[in-house]
Amino acid sequence: MPPLLEVDRLTVRFGGLDALGEVSFSVGPREICGLIGPNGSGKTTLLNAVTGIVRPTRGDIRLDGRSLLGLRPNQIAALGVRRTFQNLEIFRRLSVLDNVLVGSHLRVRHGLFGSGLRLPSAVRAEASAVEEARALLALVGLDPVRDTPAADLSFGDQRLLEVVRALAARPRLLLLDEPAAGLSRPKIQELKTLLRRLRSELDLTILLVEHVMALVMDVSERVVVLDSGRLILDGTPAQAQTDERVRRVYLGSALGEGTRTRRRPGGRARPEVRRAVIETDVLVVGGGAAAVRAAIESQSAGARTLLVSKGPIGKSGNTPMAGGGVQAVLDPTDTIELHLRDTLREAGGLGSPALARRLVEEAPARLRDLERYGVLFQRMPDASLRLFSMPGFSRPRNAYVRGGGWGLVSALDRQLGRRGVDVLEDAMLVELVTDGQRVTGAVLVDLLTGRVSGVRARAVVLATGGYEAIWSFTDASSDATGEGTVAAWEAGARLTDLEMVLFYPSVVCHPRALRGMAFYYEFVLSEALAGGRLLNGRGDEFLGGFPVRDRLSRAIAAEVAEGRGTPHGGVWTDLRCSPRSPEELGRLLQQWMPGEFKRQLRLGIDPRTTPLEVYPGVHYCLGGVEIDPECRTSVSGLFAAGEVTGNVHGVNRLAGNALSETQVFGAAAGLAAARAEPG
């Protein structure tokens, strides 16, 4: 059978640089072909050439024997070639369904005249497009949220939506550019199943660009490998895994052979661990909102800054999993003193008044920074911020980020690129280096290669998050392993309150498929939202009002300990008594818990009609590295911010204060580190 796609001696030159040089391969009908290689190897350039975005310097690209050279992107799309992008390109303000209908515009043709007059042919065409769009959404489990704004979907669901929109054009060839980027392991497993279904049920040919090798090797019949714009292998997945050239270029060369860079969207270079010692002014360790904010502030203050993250920025750690509440005094009836009083009261007398005061005083300004950075917040019809009152608040002051924690950190990540911050991903802190008096750098391990390197810096900011992963029942990220806390202690820094851990009251303990998922009790109990109930195993409400987290956690634990728990050792969250209609409740669940709600529906569990069993799970580490209001630790040259620190929240943290803390103390730590005098 002749190939569907033929790439023949393709060369793309930018100035004097060959982004692609004499690349040739083909993809057969109904084949899934993986296209892999290091960052900067030319994969996205090749997709751009196939879709007409980039004009080749020489060579040819043929679809079913027809040359695509000289055709415009819309003409190539009309021939049955569609693609997705590394950066999400959805229409955020349109509904999920409307996003898919946009993808079908090339084949739904009834003209402005027919549409405006609502001629029968136009009505039938539109109805058919809607029916087909809903069928595609059902294929990936998104039909229940079809009327939801795309911006309110979780990151993983937005990725799926982009795939569905491409499918709406009934393509013959689908080009996927890193569709698994940022997805959790369960989501990647779902994506594997989806790709196989698309190939078999829709007769699709797929060219898959991806860095998640477990996905590529499992679904691809063939693998094409590029390096520096050159084809180095065209073979089976087994050949790709054993080929020495592939292993060498993908895993990197030995230390001391210079520095390579990873090129990511936006064009900024990310230095990899390739030298024995990397030199910088300020080293920031961490990949969440506090670390990124510290790096932004340090670089803006004129210090050459390197941000080192254990995983991809915005796609690892706890920040992307956060609900998105940022607490700040913005209501006209609210005051800084009220916010301070609420914070210290819930701290149980053990939080630092000086740190709490800096938190509440600077939170409004840092929230305005986020708005300038492009962070989108939920708003009222008059465009003012929509503020919510949560347990322990004396006034409404939680502003919610659209897209949750991922929406926050992804906007911050874009600021890194605009400011030219060097970022090293997939590298883990091993230890801090001192000269006996002060911290002078750090030792890192490259998680892709296993090689060890060092960073020399005049100041280090730790923002590595907490250590929830040492508990078996937690709703936190599995990479919250506490290496920053250990490194600080080994370097001589004082730690505080390590025994203080915040439990989230309503973490699902049954069904087992949802175990470890936080089901927000604030949403369940809020009369303004779901208006549901928490019930013990006997069906009784056991605690009235709208309690703060630690009080509710103790109450649930007491019910279970005294024999009034559910069959699997928890209590019930029950939405069946909600005054909302099922449709309205579904929209609210999609808005407040998009990823969780979709996962439940995929498993055949509808929380609107099926109560869930929940029990307190470890949620946030209240203890950590001791800091002063300038984010200085007890060791000269070492600063810290975010969850890695202690003595901010005492025995209990109010909802929304965590993300506010990342911005207030992240900015403070970055500025202080940039101004630190060398030892």
C-alpha positions as CSV (number, residue, x, y, z in Angstrom):
1,M,0.0,0.0,0.0
2,P,1.5,3.4,-1.0
3,P,2.3,5.8,1.9
4,L,-0.1,8.6,2.8
5,L,2.6,11.1,3.8
6,E,6.0,11.3,2.1
7,V,8.8,13.6,3.3
8,D,11.4,13.7,0.5
9,R,14.9,15.2,1.2
10,L,13.2,18.1,3.1
11,T,15.4,21.0,4.0
12,V,14.4,24.1,5.9
13,R,16.9,26.9,6.3
14,F,16.6,29.9,8.6
15,G,19.4,32.4,7.7
16,G,22.5,30.3,7.6
17,L,21.1,27.5,9.9
18,D,19.6,24.3,8.6
19,A,16.7,23.6,10.9
20,L,16.1,20.5,8.8
21,G,18.6,19.0,6.4
22,E,17.7,16.3,3.7
23,V,15.1,14.6,5.9
24,S,13.3,11.7,4.2
25,F,10.7,9.3,5.6
26,S,7.1,8.2,4.9
27,V,4.0,7.3,7.0
28,G,1.6,4.7,5.8
29,P,-2.2,4.8,6.0
30,R,-3.7,4.1,9.5
31,E,-0.2,4.1,10.9
32,I,0.9,5.8,14.1
33,C,4.4,7.1,13.6
34,G,6.4,8.6,16.5
35,L,8.7,11.6,15.7
36,I,11.2,12.1,18.5
37,G,14.5,13.8,19.2
38,P,16.1,16.3,21.6
39,N,14.6,19.8,21.9
40,G,15.8,21.9,19.0
41,S,16.1,18.8,16.7
42,G,13.6,20.1,14.1
43,K,10.4,18.2,15.0
44,T,8.1,21.2,15.2
45,T,9.7,22.8,12.2
46,L,8.9,19.6,10.3
47,L,5.2,19.8,11.3
48,N,5.2,23.5,10.4
49,A,6.5,22.6,6.9
50,V,3.9,19.8,6.4
51,T,1.1,22.2,7.4
52,G,2.3,25.1,5.2
53,I,3.3,27.4,8.1
54,V,7.0,27.2,7.0
55,R,8.1,27.1,3.4
56,P,10.8,24.5,2.7
57,T,14.1,25.6,1.2
58,R,14.2,22.5,-1.0
59,G,12.8,19.0,-1.1
60,D,9.1,17.9,-1.3
61,I,6.2,16.9,0.9
62,R,3.5,14.7,-0.6
63,L,0.1,13.7,0.7
64,D,-1.3,10.7,-1.2
65,G,1.1,11.4,-4.0
66,R,0.2,15.1,-4.3
67,S,2.8,17.7,-3.5
68,L,1.9,20.2,-0.7
69,L,4.6,22.7,-1.7
70,G,3.1,26.1,-2.5
71,L,-0.2,25.4,-0.9
72,R,-1.5,27.7,1.9
73,P,-2.2,26.3,5.3
74,N,-6.0,26.4,4.8
75,Q,-5.6,24.5,1.5
76,I,-3.5,21.8,3.2
77,A,-6.1,21.6,6.0
78,A,-8.8,21.2,3.4
79,L,-6.9,18.2,2.0
80,G,-7.3,16.5,5.4
81,V,-4.2,17.5,7.4
82,R,-4.8,18.8,10.9
83,R,-2.6,19.4,13.9
84,T,-2.3,20.4,17.5
85,F,0.4,22.7,19.0
86,Q,2.9,22.6,21.9
87,N,1.3,25.6,23.3
88,L,-2.5,25.3,23.8
89,E,-4.3,27.2,21.0
90,I,-7.9,26.8,22.2
91,F,-10.4,29.7,22.2
92,R,-10.6,30.2,26.0
93,R,-13.7,32.3,26.1
94,L,-15.8,30.0,23.8
95,S,-17.6,27.0,25.1
96,V,-16.1,23.5,24.7
97,L,-18.7,22.7,22.1
98,D,-18.1,26.0,20.1
99,N,-14.3,25.2,20.1
100,V,-15.1,21.9,18.4
101,L,-17.5,23.6,15.9
102,V,-14.7,26.0,14.9
103,G,-12.7,23.0,13.9
104,S,-15.5,21.8,11.5
105,H,-15.9,25.1,9.6
106,L,-13.9,23.9,6.6
107,R,-16.4,21.2,5.7
108,V,-19.7,22.9,6.9
109,R,-20.5,25.2,4.0
110,H,-23.8,26.9,3.7
111,G,-22.8,30.5,3.2
112,L,-23.6,33.8,4.9
113,F,-26.9,34.1,3.0
114,G,-28.2,30.7,3.9
115,S,-27.1,31.0,7.5
116,G,-28.5,34.5,7.9
117,L,-31.9,33.5,6.5
118,R,-31.9,30.2,8.4
119,L,-32.6,28.2,5.2
120,P,-33.4,24.6,5.8
121,S,-30.1,23.4,4.3
122,A,-28.1,25.7,6.7
123,V,-30.1,24.5,9.7
124,R,-29.6,20.8,8.8
125,A,-25.9,21.4,8.3
126,E,-25.5,23.1,11.6
127,A,-27.5,20.5,13.4
128,S,-25.4,17.8,11.8
129,A,-22.2,19.6,12.9
130,V,-23.4,19.8,16.5
131,E,-24.3,16.2,16.5
132,E,-21.0,15.1,15.2
133,A,-19.1,17.5,17.6
134,R,-21.0,16.0,20.6
135,A,-20.1,12.5,19.4
136,L,-16.4,13.4,19.3
137,L,-16.7,15.0,22.7
138,A,-18.3,11.9,24.1
139,L,-15.4,9.9,22.7
140,V,-13.0,11.6,25.1
141,G,-15.5,12.1,27.9
142,L,-16.0,15.9,27.5
143,D,-19.7,16.0,26.3
144,P,-21.0,16.5,29.9
145,V,-19.1,19.9,30.0
146,R,-19.8,21.0,26.4
147,D,-21.4,24.3,27.5
148,T,-18.5,25.2,29.9
149,P,-16.0,27.9,28.8
150,A,-12.8,26.2,27.6
151,A,-10.8,28.4,30.0
152,D,-12.4,26.6,33.0
153,L,-11.3,23.1,31.9
154,S,-8.3,21.5,33.6
155,F,-5.0,21.5,31.6
156,G,-5.4,17.9,30.6
157,D,-8.9,18.4,29.4
158,Q,-7.8,21.5,27.4
159,R,-5.2,19.2,25.7
160,L,-8.0,16.7,24.8
161,L,-10.2,19.5,23.6
162,E,-7.5,20.6,21.1
163,V,-7.3,17.1,19.8
164,V,-11.1,16.9,19.4
165,R,-11.2,20.2,17.6
166,A,-8.7,18.9,15.1
167,L,-10.8,15.7,14.6
168,A,-13.9,17.8,13.8
169,A,-12.5,18.5,10.4
170,R,-12.5,14.8,9.6
171,P,-8.7,14.7,8.9
172,R,-6.9,11.9,7.1
173,L,-3.6,12.8,8.7
174,L,-3.4,14.1,12.3
175,L,-0.2,15.8,13.5
176,L,0.1,15.8,17.3
177,D,2.8,18.1,18.9
178,E,3.5,16.9,22.4
179,P,-0.1,16.0,23.4
180,A,1.0,14.4,26.7
181,A,2.9,17.5,28.0
182,G,1.8,18.2,31.5
183,L,-0.5,15.2,31.8
184,S,-0.5,12.9,34.8
185,R,0.3,9.3,34.5
186,P,-3.4,8.2,34.5
187,K,-4.1,10.8,31.9
188,I,-1.3,9.5,29.7
189,Q,-2.7,6.0,30.0
190,E,-6.1,7.4,28.8
191,L,-4.3,9.2,25.9
192,K,-2.7,5.9,24.8
193,T,-6.2,4.3,24.6
194,L,-7.6,7.3,22.8
195,L,-4.9,7.3,20.1
196,R,-5.5,3.6,19.4
197,R,-9.2,4.2,19.2
198,L,-8.8,7.1,16.8
199,R,-6.6,5.1,14.5
200,S,-9.0,2.1,14.4
201,E,-12.4,3.8,14.6
202,L,-11.7,6.9,12.5
203,D,-9.2,5.4,10.1
204,L,-6.7,8.0,11.1
205,T,-3.0,8.3,10.3
206,I,-1.1,9.9,13.2
207,L,2.3,11.5,13.3
208,L,3.1,11.9,17.0
209,V,5.8,14.3,18.3
210,E,6.3,13.5,22.0
211,H,8.9,13.4,24.8
212,V,7.0,10.8,26.9
213,M,8.7,7.7,25.7
214,A,6.3,5.3,27.4
215,L,3.6,6.7,25.2
216,V,5.6,6.8,22.0
217,M,7.0,3.3,22.3
218,D,3.6,1.8,23.3
219,V,1.4,3.2,20.5
220,S,3.9,3.7,17.5
221,E,4.5,1.1,14.8
222,R,7.5,3.1,13.6
223,V,9.7,5.8,15.1
224,V,11.6,8.5,13.3
225,V,14.4,10.2,15.2
226,L,15.9,13.6,14.5
227,D,19.0,15.3,15.9
228,S,20.0,18.8,14.9
229,G,17.8,18.7,11.9
230,R,19.1,15.4,10.6
231,L,17.4,12.0,10.4
232,I,19.4,9.5,12.5
233,L,16.9,6.6,12.6
234,D,13.8,5.4,10.9
235,G,12.8,2.1,12.4
236,T,10.8,0.1,15.0
237,P,10.3,1.2,18.6
238,A,12.6,-1.6,19.7
239,Q,15.4,-0.4,17.3
240,A,15.0,3.2,18.6
241,Q,15.4,2.0,22.2
242,T,18.6,0.1,21.5
243,D,20.3,2.3,18.9
244,E,23.4,3.8,20.3
245,R,23.1,7.1,18.3
246,V,19.6,7.6,19.7
247,R,20.7,6.9,23.2
248,R,23.6,9.3,22.9
249,V,21.7,12.3,21.5
250,Y,18.6,11.8,23.6
251,L,20.3,11.2,26.9
252,G,23.2,13.7,26.3
253,S,26.9,13.4,26.2
254,A,29.4,13.2,29.1
255,L,30.2,16.1,31.5
256,G,32.8,18.5,30.4
257,E,31.8,18.5,26.7
258,G,30.3,22.0,27.0
259,T,26.7,23.2,27.5
260,R,23.8,22.3,25.4
261,T,20.4,24.0,25.6
262,R,16.8,22.9,25.6
263,R,14.7,25.2,23.4
264,R,11.1,25.6,24.6
265,P,8.1,27.6,23.3
266,G,8.9,31.3,23.4
267,G,12.4,30.7,22.3
268,R,14.3,30.8,25.6
269,A,17.2,28.5,26.2
270,R,17.3,26.1,29.1
271,P,20.8,25.1,30.0
272,E,21.2,21.4,30.6
273,V,23.6,19.8,33.1
274,R,26.6,19.3,30.8
275,R,29.4,21.0,32.7
276,A,31.0,20.3,36.1
277,V,30.1,23.8,37.4
278,I,27.4,26.3,36.2
279,E,28.0,29.9,37.2
280,T,25.2,32.3,38.1
281,D,24.4,35.1,40.5
282,V,21.2,33.7,42.0
283,L,20.1,30.0,42.0
284,V,16.4,29.4,42.6
285,V,15.5,25.8,43.4
286,G,11.9,24.7,42.7
287,G,9.3,24.7,40.0
288,G,6.1,26.1,41.6
289,A,4.6,29.5,42.0
290,A,7.0,30.7,44.8
291,A,10.1,29.6,42.9
292,V,9.0,31.1,39.6
293,R,8.0,34.4,41.3
294,A,11.4,34.5,43.0
295,A,13.2,34.0,39.7
296,I,11.2,36.7,38.1
297,E,12.0,39.2,40.8
298,S,15.7,38.3,41.0
299,Q,16.2,38.6,37.2
300,S,14.2,41.9,37.2
301,A,16.5,43.2,39.9
302,G,19.5,42.7,37.6
303,A,20.9,39.4,38.9
304,R,21.7,36.6,36.5
305,T,19.3,34.0,37.6
306,L,19.0,30.2,37.1
307,L,15.8,28.4,38.0
308,V,16.2,24.6,38.6
309,S,13.1,22.5,38.7
310,K,12.7,18.8,39.4
311,G,10.0,18.6,36.7
312,P,8.5,20.7,33.9
313,I,7.5,24.2,35.1
314,G,3.8,24.3,35.6
315,K,3.4,20.6,35.2
316,S,4.9,19.2,38.4
317,G,4.7,19.8,42.1
318,N,1.7,21.0,44.1
319,T,1.0,24.4,42.4
320,P,-0.8,23.0,39.3
321,M,-3.0,21.0,41.7
322,A,-4.1,24.0,43.7
323,G,-7.7,25.1,43.7
324,G,-6.7,28.6,42.6
325,G,-7.8,30.8,45.5
326,V,-5.6,33.9,46.2
327,Q,-6.5,35.6,49.4
328,A,-6.1,39.4,49.5
329,V,-7.9,42.4,51.0
330,L,-9.9,43.8,48.0
331,D,-13.4,44.2,49.4
332,P,-14.3,47.7,50.5
333,T,-15.6,46.4,53.8
334,D,-12.4,44.4,54.5
335,T,-9.2,45.6,56.1
336,I,-5.6,44.5,56.5
337,E,-6.1,44.2,60.3
338,L,-9.1,41.9,59.7
339,H,-7.1,39.6,57.4
340,L,-4.2,39.6,59.9
341,R,-6.6,38.8,62.8
342,D,-8.1,35.9,60.9
343,T,-4.7,34.5,59.9
344,L,-3.2,34.7,63.4
345,R,-6.4,33.3,65.1
346,E,-6.3,30.2,62.9
347,A,-2.5,29.9,63.5
348,G,-3.4,29.1,67.1
349,G,-0.8,31.6,68.5
350,L,2.1,29.7,66.9
351,G,2.5,31.7,63.6
352,S,4.9,34.5,63.3
353,P,3.1,37.9,63.6
354,A,5.8,39.6,61.6
355,L,5.5,37.1,58.7
356,A,1.7,37.1,58.8
357,R,1.7,40.9,58.7
358,R,4.0,41.0,55.6
359,L,1.7,38.4,54.0
360,V,-1.5,40.3,54.4
361,E,-0.1,43.8,53.7
362,E,1.6,42.8,50.4
363,A,-1.0,40.3,49.1
364,P,-3.1,42.9,47.3
365,A,-0.1,44.3,45.4
366,R,1.1,40.9,44.4
367,L,-2.4,39.9,43.2
368,R,-2.3,43.0,40.9
369,D,1.1,41.8,39.7
370,L,-0.5,38.6,38.7
371,E,-3.2,40.5,36.7
372,R,-0.4,42.3,34.9
373,Y,1.3,39.0,34.1
374,G,-1.9,37.8,32.4
375,V,-3.4,35.6,35.1
376,L,-7.2,35.4,34.5
377,F,-9.5,35.6,37.6
378,Q,-13.2,34.9,37.9
379,R,-15.1,38.2,37.6
380,M,-18.5,39.7,38.2
381,P,-20.7,41.0,35.4
382,D,-19.2,44.5,36.0
383,A,-15.7,43.0,35.5
384,S,-14.7,43.4,39.1
385,L,-13.1,40.4,40.8
386,R,-15.5,37.9,42.2
387,L,-14.5,37.4,45.9
388,F,-15.6,34.4,48.0
389,S,-15.8,34.0,51.7
390,M,-14.3,30.8,53.0
391,P,-14.2,29.1,56.4
392,G,-12.4,31.4,58.9
393,F,-12.9,34.5,56.8
394,S,-14.5,37.6,58.4
395,R,-14.9,39.1,54.9
396,P,-15.0,37.8,51.3
397,R,-11.4,37.9,50.1
398,N,-10.6,34.8,48.0
399,A,-10.1,35.6,44.3
400,Y,-10.1,32.5,42.1
401,V,-7.8,32.0,39.2
402,R,-9.4,30.6,36.1
403,G,-7.7,27.3,35.5
404,G,-6.7,26.9,39.1
405,G,-3.1,26.6,40.1
406,W,-2.1,25.6,36.6
407,G,-3.6,28.9,35.3
408,L,-1.5,30.8,37.8
409,V,1.9,29.1,37.3
410,S,1.6,28.9,33.5
411,A,1.2,32.7,33.3
412,L,4.2,33.1,35.6
413,D,6.1,30.7,33.4
414,R,5.6,33.0,30.4
415,Q,7.1,35.8,32.4
416,L,10.3,33.8,32.8
417,G,10.7,33.7,29.1
418,R,10.0,37.4,28.6
419,R,12.7,38.2,31.2
420,G,15.3,35.8,29.9
421,V,15.6,33.6,33.0
422,D,17.6,30.5,32.5
423,V,15.6,27.4,33.4
424,L,17.0,23.9,34.0
425,E,14.2,21.3,34.2
426,D,14.4,17.6,35.2
427,A,17.2,18.3,37.7
428,M,17.0,17.6,41.4
429,L,18.8,19.2,44.3
430,V,21.2,16.8,46.0
431,E,22.8,19.2,48.6
432,L,23.7,22.8,49.2
433,V,27.4,23.8,49.1
434,T,28.9,26.0,51.9
435,D,32.3,27.4,52.6
436,G,31.7,27.0,56.3
437,Q,30.2,30.5,56.6
438,R,27.6,30.8,53.9
439,V,25.9,28.9,51.1
440,T,27.8,29.2,47.8
441,G,25.9,27.0,45.5
442,A,24.4,23.5,45.1
443,V,25.0,20.0,43.8
444,L,22.4,18.8,41.2
445,V,21.6,15.5,39.5
446,D,20.2,15.5,36.0
447,L,17.1,13.2,36.2
448,L,17.3,12.4,32.5
449,T,21.0,11.2,32.5
450,G,21.8,10.5,36.1
451,R,24.9,12.8,35.9
452,V,25.9,15.1,38.7
453,S,26.8,18.7,38.3
454,G,27.3,21.8,40.5
455,V,26.1,25.4,40.5
456,R,28.1,28.3,41.9
457,A,26.0,31.2,43.1
458,R,26.3,34.1,45.5
459,A,22.8,33.4,46.8
460,V,20.4,30.5,46.7
461,V,16.6,30.6,47.1
462,L,14.9,27.4,48.2
463,A,11.3,27.0,47.1
464,T,11.0,23.3,46.8
465,G,7.6,22.8,48.5
466,G,6.7,20.4,51.2
467,Y,7.2,16.7,52.1
468,E,3.6,15.3,51.8
469,A,4.8,12.3,49.8
470,I,6.1,10.6,53.0
471,W,2.5,10.0,54.0
472,S,0.5,7.2,52.4
473,F,-2.8,9.1,52.3
474,T,-2.4,12.5,50.7
475,D,-3.9,14.6,48.0
476,A,-0.6,16.2,47.2
477,S,1.8,15.6,44.3
478,S,3.9,12.5,44.5
479,D,7.0,14.6,43.9
480,A,6.6,16.6,47.1
481,T,9.5,14.7,48.7
482,G,11.1,17.3,50.9
483,E,14.6,17.4,49.5
484,G,14.8,21.1,50.0
485,T,14.1,20.9,53.7
486,V,16.7,18.2,54.2
487,A,19.3,20.1,52.2
488,A,18.7,23.2,54.3
489,W,19.1,21.3,57.5
490,E,22.3,19.6,56.3
491,A,23.6,23.1,55.5
492,G,23.0,24.3,59.0
493,A,19.7,26.1,58.6
494,R,17.2,26.1,61.5
495,L,14.0,24.3,60.9
496,T,10.7,24.9,62.7
497,D,7.3,23.2,63.4
498,L,8.0,20.0,61.3
499,E,5.3,18.2,63.2
500,M,2.7,20.6,62.0
501,V,0.9,19.3,58.9
502,L,-2.4,20.5,57.6
503,F,-4.9,17.8,56.7
504,Y,-7.6,18.4,54.1
505,P,-10.8,17.1,55.6
506,S,-12.4,15.6,52.5
507,V,-10.0,13.4,50.5
508,V,-11.8,10.5,48.8
509,C,-11.0,7.2,50.5
510,H,-13.6,5.2,48.5
511,P,-14.2,4.3,45.6
512,R,-10.6,3.1,45.4
513,A,-10.3,4.5,41.8
514,L,-10.7,8.0,43.3
515,R,-8.6,7.5,46.4
516,G,-6.4,10.5,47.1
517,M,-8.6,13.0,45.2
518,A,-9.6,16.1,47.2
519,F,-13.3,16.7,46.9
520,Y,-13.6,20.3,48.1
521,Y,-15.8,20.4,51.2
522,E,-16.0,24.2,50.9
523,F,-17.8,23.7,47.5
524,V,-20.0,21.0,49.0
525,L,-21.1,23.0,52.1
526,S,-21.3,26.5,50.6
527,E,-24.9,27.7,50.2
528,A,-23.7,29.9,47.4
529,L,-22.3,26.9,45.5
530,A,-23.5,23.3,45.9
531,G,-25.4,23.5,49.2
532,G,-24.7,19.9,50.0
533,R,-24.0,18.1,53.3
534,L,-21.4,16.0,55.1
535,L,-23.0,13.0,56.8
536,N,-21.6,10.3,59.1
537,G,-22.1,6.6,58.4
538,R,-25.5,6.7,60.1
539,G,-26.7,9.5,57.7
540,D,-26.5,12.2,60.4
541,E,-25.0,15.7,60.0
542,F,-22.3,15.7,62.8
543,L,-21.0,19.3,62.6
544,G,-22.9,22.4,61.7
545,G,-21.9,25.6,60.1
546,F,-18.9,26.2,57.7
547,P,-15.9,24.9,59.8
548,V,-12.2,25.6,59.1
549,R,-10.1,22.7,57.9
550,D,-8.4,21.6,61.1
551,R,-11.7,21.6,63.1
552,L,-13.5,19.6,60.4
553,S,-10.6,17.1,60.1
554,R,-10.8,16.4,63.9
555,A,-14.5,16.0,63.8
556,I,-14.4,13.5,60.9
557,A,-11.6,11.5,62.7
558,A,-13.7,11.5,65.9
559,E,-16.8,10.2,64.0
560,V,-14.8,7.3,62.5
561,A,-12.9,6.5,65.8
562,E,-16.2,6.4,67.7
563,G,-17.8,3.9,65.3
564,R,-20.0,6.2,63.2
565,G,-17.9,6.1,60.0
566,T,-18.8,4.8,56.6
567,P,-18.1,1.2,55.4
568,H,-14.6,2.2,54.3
569,G,-13.6,4.4,57.2
570,G,-14.8,7.9,56.3
571,V,-17.9,10.1,56.1
572,W,-20.2,10.9,53.2
573,T,-20.2,14.0,51.0
574,D,-23.8,14.2,49.7
575,L,-24.9,16.5,46.9
576,R,-28.3,14.9,46.5
577,C,-29.9,17.5,48.8
578,S,-28.5,20.4,46.7
579,P,-31.1,23.0,45.7
580,R,-29.3,23.3,42.3
581,S,-30.6,21.4,39.3
582,P,-28.4,18.6,38.0
583,E,-27.4,20.7,35.0
584,E,-26.5,23.7,37.2
585,L,-24.7,21.5,39.6
586,G,-22.8,20.0,36.8
587,R,-21.7,23.4,35.5
588,L,-20.5,24.3,39.0
589,L,-18.6,21.1,39.4
590,Q,-16.9,21.7,36.1
591,Q,-16.0,25.2,37.1
592,W,-14.6,24.4,40.5
593,M,-13.4,20.8,40.1
594,P,-13.0,20.3,36.4
595,G,-10.4,17.5,36.4
596,E,-11.9,15.7,39.4
597,F,-15.4,15.9,38.0
598,K,-14.4,14.5,34.6
599,R,-12.4,11.7,36.1
600,Q,-15.4,10.7,38.2
601,L,-17.8,10.7,35.2
602,R,-15.3,8.6,33.1
603,L,-15.4,6.0,35.9
604,G,-19.2,6.0,35.9
605,I,-19.4,7.9,39.2
606,D,-21.6,10.9,39.3
607,P,-21.1,12.9,42.6
608,R,-24.5,14.6,42.0
609,T,-26.3,11.3,42.6
610,T,-23.7,9.1,44.3
611,P,-22.2,10.2,47.8
612,L,-18.5,9.7,48.1
613,E,-16.6,8.5,51.2
614,V,-14.0,11.0,52.4
615,Y,-11.4,11.2,55.2
616,P,-8.7,13.7,56.2
617,G,-5.6,13.4,54.0
618,V,-2.2,15.2,54.3
619,H,-2.6,18.4,52.3
620,Y,0.1,21.0,53.2
621,C,3.3,21.1,55.3
622,L,3.1,23.9,57.8
623,G,6.6,23.5,59.1
624,G,9.9,23.9,57.4
625,V,12.9,26.2,57.1
626,E,12.8,29.1,59.5
627,I,12.8,32.5,57.8
628,D,12.6,36.2,58.8
629,P,10.3,38.7,57.0
630,E,13.1,39.2,54.4
631,C,13.1,35.5,53.7
632,R,16.6,35.1,55.1
633,T,17.4,31.8,56.8
634,S,19.9,31.3,59.6
635,V,22.6,30.5,57.1
636,S,24.1,33.4,55.2
637,G,23.4,33.4,51.4
638,L,20.4,31.1,51.8
639,F,16.8,32.4,51.3
640,A,13.6,30.4,51.3
641,A,9.9,31.0,50.2
642,G,6.7,29.1,49.9
643,E,5.8,25.7,51.5
644,V,9.4,24.8,52.2
645,T,9.3,27.4,55.0
646,G,7.8,27.2,58.4
647,N,6.5,29.7,61.1
648,V,4.1,31.5,58.7
649,H,0.7,29.8,59.3
650,G,1.2,28.2,62.7
651,V,-1.1,25.2,63.3
652,N,-3.7,25.9,60.6
653,R,-3.6,27.7,57.2
654,L,-6.6,29.6,55.8
655,A,-7.8,28.7,52.3
656,G,-6.1,31.1,49.8
657,N,-3.2,32.1,52.0
658,A,-0.9,29.5,50.4
659,L,-1.0,31.0,46.9
660,S,-0.8,34.5,48.4
661,E,2.3,33.4,50.3
662,T,4.0,32.1,47.1
663,Q,3.7,35.6,45.6
664,V,4.5,37.7,48.6
665,F,7.5,35.7,49.9
666,G,8.6,34.5,46.4
667,A,9.0,38.1,45.4
668,A,10.6,39.1,48.7
669,A,13.1,36.2,48.5
670,G,14.0,36.9,44.9
671,L,14.7,40.5,45.6
672,A,16.7,39.8,48.8
673,A,18.8,37.2,47.0
674,A,19.5,39.6,44.1
675,R,20.7,42.2,46.5
676,A,22.8,39.8,48.6
677,E,26.5,40.7,48.9
678,P,28.9,38.0,47.8
679,G,30.8,36.3,50.6
